[in-house]
Structure formats: structure tokens, C-alpha cells
Amino acid sequence: MFYMKTVSIREIQHNFKSQIQSLMPGQELIVMNRNKPIAKIIPFQEENNLNVDWSKNIDRIKHLPKLKGKSISETLSESRANN
């Protein structure tokens, strides 16, 4: 079930702890400033499986064309060195 609650900046400043504690999985708290949404607060949920099984896609990856030029890490290193 999805539930969204809106609160003003003033409400969140004065009652932050109780507002956060009232969040349940699937709920969102939208912070409003002059009737415009400026932030969304959602409860933290730990990911059960952060490991990606690349073996299922290895055949597709092997057939990708090789890119020419510098790698992203080389480009970033050069960019950082120039700044």
C-alpha cells in the first residue's frame, strides 16, 4: 500500500522526530514550501541482494563492440589533473 503525507517546513522543523518515526514501509513524507513540494522523505529499506549475477548476461556482454579511445577512468584522471 502506498501512502503519501504532506507537511510544511515549519511542521517538519518543530516535529521532525515524530514525523520520521511515523513513517512505515511504503509511506512517503513530502515537505512543502508555500504549497510546492521541495523534498521527499522515505523510510530506509535495506536491499536484500546487492550482488549482481553477471553470469546470466556474460554472452551478451562478450558481444558488445569494443569502444575506441580512453577509458572513463583515464579521462577522469586527466580532467582532475588539469583542474
N, CA, C and O atoms as a GROMACS GRO file, in nm:
protein
  332
    1MET      N    1   0.084  -0.118   0.000
    1MET     CA    2   0.000   0.000   0.000
    1MET      C    3   0.089   0.124   0.000
    1MET      O    4   0.191   0.128   0.069
    2PHE      N    5   0.050   0.224  -0.076
    2PHE     CA    6   0.128   0.346  -0.089
    2PHE      C    7   0.053   0.459  -0.020
    2PHE      O    8  -0.067   0.478  -0.042
    3TYR      N    9   0.123   0.532   0.063
    3TYR     CA   10   0.061   0.642   0.136
    3TYR      C   11   0.155   0.761   0.134
    3TYR      O   12   0.274   0.746   0.161
    4MET      N   13   0.102   0.878   0.103
    4MET     CA   14   0.183   0.998   0.099
    4MET      C   15   0.123   1.102   0.192
    4MET      O   16   0.002   1.129   0.188
    5LYS      N   17   0.206   1.159   0.276
    5LYS     CA   18   0.163   1.262   0.370
    5LYS      C   19   0.242   1.389   0.339
    5LYS      O   20   0.362   1.381   0.311
    6THR      N   21   0.178   1.504   0.344
    6THR     CA   22   0.249   1.630   0.321
    6THR      C   23   0.259   1.708   0.450
    6THR      O   24   0.166   1.711   0.531
    7VAL      N   25   0.373   1.771   0.468
    7VAL     CA   26   0.394   1.857   0.585
    7VAL      C   27   0.467   1.984   0.539
    7VAL      O   28   0.539   1.982   0.440
    8SER      N   29   0.447   2.091   0.611
    8SER     CA   30   0.516   2.216   0.580
    8SER      C   31   0.656   2.214   0.641
    8SER      O   32   0.687   2.131   0.726
    9ILE      N   33   0.738   2.305   0.596
    9ILE     CA   34   0.873   2.318   0.653
    9ILE      C   35   0.863   2.344   0.802
    9ILE      O   36   0.939   2.288   0.882
   10ARG      N   37   0.771   2.429   0.839
   10ARG     CA   38   0.755   2.462   0.981
   10ARG      C   39   0.720   2.339   1.064
   10ARG      O   40   0.776   2.317   1.172
   11GLU      N   41   0.628   2.257   1.012
   11GLU     CA   42   0.590   2.134   1.084
   11GLU      C   43   0.709   2.040   1.098
   11GLU      O   44   0.730   1.981   1.204
   12ILE      N   45   0.784   2.026   0.993
   12ILE     CA   46   0.898   1.932   0.998
   12ILE      C   47   1.007   1.984   1.091
   12ILE      O   48   1.074   1.905   1.156
   13GLN      N   49   1.024   2.115   1.097
   13GLN     CA   50   1.124   2.173   1.189
   13GLN      C   51   1.084   2.150   1.334
   13GLN      O   52   1.170   2.123   1.418
   14HIS      N   53   0.957   2.161   1.365
   14HIS     CA   54   0.912   2.150   1.504
   14HIS      C   55   0.884   2.007   1.547
   14HIS      O   56   0.892   1.977   1.666
   15ASN      N   57   0.853   1.920   1.454
   15ASN     CA   58   0.814   1.783   1.489
   15ASN      C   59   0.888   1.679   1.406
   15ASN      O   60   0.829   1.578   1.369
   16PHE      N   61   1.015   1.703   1.376
   16PHE     CA   62   1.089   1.614   1.287
   16PHE      C   63   1.090   1.470   1.338
   16PHE      O   64   1.060   1.377   1.263
   17LYS      N   65   1.124   1.453   1.464
   17LYS     CA   66   1.137   1.318   1.519
   17LYS      C   67   1.005   1.241   1.509
   17LYS      O   68   1.005   1.127   1.465
   18SER      N   69   0.896   1.301   1.549
   18SER     CA   70   0.768   1.230   1.545
   18SER      C   71   0.722   1.204   1.402
   18SER      O   72   0.660   1.102   1.374
   19GLN      N   73   0.753   1.298   1.310
   19GLN     CA   74   0.716   1.277   1.170
   19GLN      C   75   0.793   1.159   1.110
   19GLN      O   76   0.736   1.076   1.040
   20ILE      N   77   0.922   1.151   1.139
   20ILE     CA   78   1.006   1.043   1.088
   20ILE      C   79   0.965   0.910   1.149
   20ILE      O   80   0.957   0.809   1.079
   21GLN      N   81   0.938   0.909   1.278
   21GLN     CA   82   0.902   0.784   1.346
   21GLN      C   83   0.768   0.730   1.298
   21GLN      O   84   0.741   0.610   1.309
   22SER      N   85   0.684   0.817   1.244
   22SER     CA   86   0.552   0.772   1.199
   22SER      C   87   0.555   0.708   1.061
   22SER      O   88   0.455   0.649   1.019
   23LEU      N   89   0.668   0.718   0.990
   23LEU     CA   90   0.678   0.658   0.857
   23LEU      C   91   0.683   0.507   0.865
   23LEU      O   92   0.753   0.450   0.949
   24MET      N   93   0.609   0.444   0.778
   24MET     CA   94   0.608   0.299   0.768
   24MET      C   95   0.652   0.261   0.628
   24MET      O   96   0.649   0.347   0.539
   25PRO      N   97   0.693   0.137   0.604
   25PRO     CA   98   0.730   0.096   0.467
   25PRO      C   99   0.617   0.128   0.369
   25PRO      O  100   0.500   0.102   0.396
   26GLY      N  101   0.656   0.185   0.256
   26GLY     CA  102   0.558   0.222   0.155
   26GLY      C  103   0.502   0.362   0.171
   26GLY      O  104   0.425   0.408   0.086
   27GLN      N  105   0.538   0.431   0.278
   27GLN     CA  106   0.489   0.566   0.300
   27GLN      C  107   0.593   0.668   0.259
   27GLN      O  108   0.713   0.640   0.262
   28GLU      N  109   0.547   0.785   0.221
   28GLU     CA  110   0.635   0.896   0.188
   28GLU      C  111   0.590   1.020   0.265
   28GLU      O  112   0.472   1.038   0.293
   29LEU      N  113   0.686   1.102   0.297
   29LEU     CA  114   0.658   1.229   0.363
   29LEU      C  115   0.708   1.338   0.268
   29LEU      O  116   0.828   1.348   0.242
   30ILE      N  117   0.617   1.419   0.216
   30ILE     CA  118   0.651   1.525   0.123
   30ILE      C  119   0.658   1.656   0.200
   30ILE      O  120   0.561   1.697   0.263
   31VAL      N  121   0.774   1.723   0.194
   31VAL     CA  122   0.792   1.851   0.261
   31VAL      C  123   0.757   1.961   0.162
   31VAL      O  124   0.809   1.966   0.050
   32MET      N  125   0.669   2.050   0.206
   32MET     CA  126   0.618   2.156   0.119
   32MET      C  127   0.670   2.293   0.164
   32MET      O  128   0.686   2.318   0.283
   33ASN      N  129   0.696   2.378   0.068
   33ASN     CA  130   0.731   2.518   0.094
   33ASN      C  131   0.639   2.604   0.008
   33ASN      O  132   0.651   2.605  -0.114
   34ARG      N  133   0.548   2.674   0.073
   34ARG     CA  134   0.449   2.757   0.003
   34ARG      C  135   0.371   2.676  -0.100
   34ARG      O  136   0.356   2.716  -0.215
   35ASN      N  137   0.323   2.562  -0.055
   35ASN     CA  138   0.240   2.471  -0.134
   35ASN      C  139   0.312   2.410  -0.254
   35ASN      O  140   0.248   2.363  -0.348
   36LYS      N  141   0.444   2.410  -0.252
   36LYS     CA  142   0.522   2.344  -0.356
   36LYS      C  143   0.609   2.237  -0.291
   36LYS      O  144   0.675   2.265  -0.190
   37PRO      N  145   0.610   2.117  -0.346
   37PRO     CA  146   0.694   2.011  -0.288
   37PRO      C  147   0.842   2.043  -0.309
   37PRO      O  148   0.885   2.078  -0.418
   38ILE      N  149   0.920   2.029  -0.200
   38ILE     CA  150   1.064   2.056  -0.210
   38ILE      C  151   1.150   1.936  -0.169
   38ILE      O  152   1.269   1.932  -0.197
   39ALA      N  153   1.088   1.838  -0.102
   39ALA     CA  154   1.166   1.721  -0.058
   39ALA      C  155   1.072   1.604  -0.037
   39ALA      O  156   0.954   1.620  -0.006
   40LYS      N  157   1.128   1.484  -0.055
   40LYS     CA  158   1.054   1.362  -0.027
   40LYS      C  159   1.136   1.280   0.071
   40LYS      O  160   1.254   1.254   0.047
   41ILE      N  161   1.075   1.240   0.180
   41ILE     CA  162   1.141   1.157   0.281
   41ILE      C  163   1.072   1.022   0.278
   41ILE      O  164   0.950   1.012   0.290
   42ILE      N  165   1.153   0.917   0.262
   42ILE     CA  166   1.101   0.781   0.261
   42ILE      C  167   1.178   0.698   0.362
   42ILE      O  168   1.294   0.729   0.390
   43PRO      N  169   1.118   0.593   0.418
   43PRO     CA  170   1.190   0.510   0.513
   43PRO      C  171   1.302   0.433   0.444
   43PRO      O  172   1.288   0.391   0.329
   44PHE      N  173   1.411   0.414   0.513
   44PHE     CA  174   1.523   0.338   0.461
   44PHE      C  175   1.486   0.191   0.461
   44PHE      O  176   1.434   0.138   0.559
   45GLN      N  177   1.514   0.124   0.348
   45GLN     CA  178   1.492  -0.020   0.339
   45GLN      C  179   1.620  -0.083   0.289
   45GLN      O  180   1.671  -0.048   0.182
   46GLU      N  181   1.671  -0.177   0.365
   46GLU     CA  182   1.793  -0.244   0.324
   46GLU      C  183   1.765  -0.335   0.206
   46GLU      O  184   1.662  -0.403   0.199
   47GLU      N  185   1.858  -0.335   0.112
   47GLU     CA  186   1.847  -0.424  -0.002
   47GLU      C  187   1.887  -0.564   0.040
   47GLU      O  188   1.989  -0.582   0.106
   48ASN      N  189   1.807  -0.661   0.004
   48ASN     CA  190   1.837  -0.799   0.041
   48ASN      C  191   1.948  -0.859  -0.044
   48ASN      O  192   2.027  -0.939   0.005
   49ASN      N  193   1.954  -0.820  -0.171
   49ASN     CA  194   2.050  -0.881  -0.260
   49ASN      C  195   2.121  -0.772  -0.341
   49ASN      O  196   2.069  -0.726  -0.442
   50LEU      N  197   2.238  -0.732  -0.296
   50LEU     CA  198   2.313  -0.630  -0.366
   50LEU      C  199   2.409  -0.689  -0.467
   50LEU      O  200   2.470  -0.616  -0.545
   51ASN      N  201   2.425  -0.821  -0.468
   51ASN     CA  202   2.516  -0.886  -0.561
   51ASN      C  203   2.446  -0.909  -0.694
   51ASN      O  204   2.333  -0.957  -0.698
   52VAL      N  205   2.514  -0.875  -0.801
   52VAL     CA  206   2.460  -0.894  -0.934
   52VAL      C  207   2.519  -1.021  -0.993
   52VAL      O  208   2.640  -1.041  -0.987
   53ASP      N  209   2.436  -1.104  -1.048
   53ASP     CA  210   2.482  -1.226  -1.112
   53ASP      C  211   2.504  -1.198  -1.260
   53ASP      O  212   2.410  -1.204  -1.340
   54TRP      N  213   2.628  -1.167  -1.296
   54TRP     CA  214   2.661  -1.133  -1.434
   54TRP      C  215   2.668  -1.256  -1.522
   54TRP      O  216   2.667  -1.242  -1.645
   55SER      N  217   2.675  -1.374  -1.466
   55SER     CA  218   2.689  -1.495  -1.546
   55SER      C  219   2.570  -1.514  -1.641
   55SER      O  220   2.584  -1.574  -1.748
   56LYS      N  221   2.455  -1.463  -1.603
   56LYS     CA  222   2.336  -1.476  -1.688
   56LYS      C  223   2.348  -1.389  -1.813
   56LYS      O  224   2.284  -1.417  -1.915
   57ASN      N  225   2.430  -1.284  -1.807
   57ASN     CA  226   2.441  -1.190  -1.918
   57ASN      C  227   2.577  -1.192  -1.985
   57ASN      O  228   2.604  -1.108  -2.071
   58ILE      N  229   2.663  -1.286  -1.950
   58ILE     CA  230   2.800  -1.286  -1.999
   58ILE      C  231   2.806  -1.298  -2.150
   58ILE      O  232   2.892  -1.236  -2.213
   59ASP      N  233   2.717  -1.378  -2.211
   59ASP     CA  234   2.718  -1.392  -2.357
   59ASP      C  235   2.684  -1.259  -2.424
   59ASP      O  236   2.744  -1.224  -2.526
   60ARG      N  237   2.590  -1.187  -2.370
   60ARG     CA  238   2.554  -1.056  -2.428
   60ARG      C  239   2.668  -0.956  -2.410
   60ARG      O  240   2.693  -0.875  -2.498
   61ILE      N  241   2.736  -0.962  -2.297
   61ILE     CA  242   2.846  -0.869  -2.271
   61ILE      C  243   2.963  -0.897  -2.364
   61ILE      O  244   3.027  -0.803  -2.412
   62LYS      N  245   2.992  -1.023  -2.389
   62LYS     CA  246   3.105  -1.060  -2.476
   62LYS      C  247   3.087  -1.006  -2.617
   62LYS      O  248   3.186  -0.977  -2.685
   63HIS      N  249   2.965  -0.991  -2.662
   63HIS     CA  250   2.938  -0.949  -2.799
   63HIS      C  251   2.927  -0.798  -2.815
   63HIS      O  252   2.902  -0.749  -2.926
   64LEU      N  253   2.944  -0.723  -2.708
   64LEU     CA  254   2.939  -0.577  -2.720
   64LEU      C  255   3.061  -0.528  -2.798
   64LEU      O  256   3.171  -0.583  -2.783
   65PRO      N  257   3.043  -0.426  -2.879
   65PRO     CA  258   3.158  -0.376  -2.955
   65PRO      C  259   3.260  -0.310  -2.863
   65PRO      O  260   3.223  -0.251  -2.761
   66LYS      N  261   3.386  -0.320  -2.899
   66LYS     CA  262   3.491  -0.256  -2.822
   66LYS      C  263   3.489  -0.107  -2.853
   66LYS      O  264   3.480  -0.067  -2.969
   67LEU      N  265   3.498  -0.027  -2.752
   67LEU     CA  266   3.499   0.117  -2.770
   67LEU      C  267   3.641   0.166  -2.793
   67LEU      O  268   3.736   0.115  -2.734
   68LYS      N  269   3.653   0.265  -2.880
   68LYS     CA  270   3.785   0.322  -2.908
   68LYS      C  271   3.806   0.443  -2.819
   68LYS      O  272   3.711   0.507  -2.775
   69GLY      N  273   3.930   0.473  -2.793
   69GLY     CA  274   3.962   0.591  -2.714
   69GLY      C  275   3.998   0.555  -2.572
   69GLY      O  276   4.024   0.439  -2.539
   70LYS      N  277   3.999   0.658  -2.488
   70LYS     CA  278   4.040   0.641  -2.349
   70LYS      C  279   3.926   0.587  -2.265
   70LYS      O  280   3.808   0.604  -2.296
   71SER      N  281   3.965   0.520  -2.158
   71SER     CA  282   3.864   0.472  -2.065
   71SER      C  283   3.811   0.588  -1.982
   71SER      O  284   3.870   0.697  -1.981
   72ILE      N  285   3.702   0.565  -1.916
   72ILE     CA  286   3.642   0.669  -1.832
   72ILE      C  287   3.738   0.707  -1.720
   72ILE      O  288   3.752   0.825  -1.687
   73SER      N  289   3.805   0.610  -1.661
   73SER     CA  290   3.897   0.640  -1.550
   73SER      C  291   4.014   0.724  -1.598
   73SER      O  292   4.059   0.814  -1.527
   74GLU      N  293   4.065   0.697  -1.719
   74GLU     CA  294   4.174   0.778  -1.774
   74GLU      C  295   4.128   0.921  -1.799
   74GLU      O  296   4.198   1.016  -1.767
   75THR      N  297   4.008   0.935  -1.856
   75THR     CA  298   3.953   1.068  -1.884
   75THR      C  299   3.934   1.146  -1.755
   75THR      O  300   3.966   1.264  -1.748
   76LEU      N  301   3.881   1.081  -1.653
   76LEU     CA  302   3.860   1.148  -1.524
   76LEU      C  303   3.993   1.188  -1.461
   76LEU      O  304   4.006   1.299  -1.410
   77SER      N  305   4.089   1.099  -1.465
   77SER     CA  306   4.222   1.131  -1.409
   77SER      C  307   4.283   1.253  -1.476
   77SER      O  308   4.337   1.342  -1.409
   78GLU      N  309   4.274   1.257  -1.609
   78GLU     CA  310   4.328   1.371  -1.682
   78GLU      C  311   4.253   1.499  -1.649
   78GLU      O  312   4.313   1.605  -1.632
   79SER      N  313   4.123   1.490  -1.641
   79SER     CA  314   4.040   1.605  -1.610
   79SER      C  315   4.073   1.660  -1.472
   79SER      O  316   4.080   1.782  -1.454
   80ARG      N  317   4.092   1.573  -1.376
   80ARG     CA  318   4.125   1.615  -1.240
   80ARG      C  319   4.266   1.674  -1.234
   80ARG      O  320   4.290   1.767  -1.157
   81ALA      N  321   4.356   1.621  -1.313
   81ALA     CA  322   4.492   1.673  -1.314
   81ALA      C  323   4.498   1.813  -1.374
   81ALA      O  324   4.581   1.895  -1.335
   82ASN      N  325   4.409   1.839  -1.470
   82ASN     CA  326   4.408   1.971  -1.535
   82ASN      C  327   4.338   2.077  -1.451
   82ASN      O  328   4.352   2.196  -1.480
   83ASN      N  329   4.266   2.037  -1.351
   83ASN     CA  330   4.194   2.136  -1.267
   83ASN      C  331   4.267   2.164  -1.144
   83ASN      O  332   4.222   2.245  -1.062
   0.00000   0.00000   0.00000
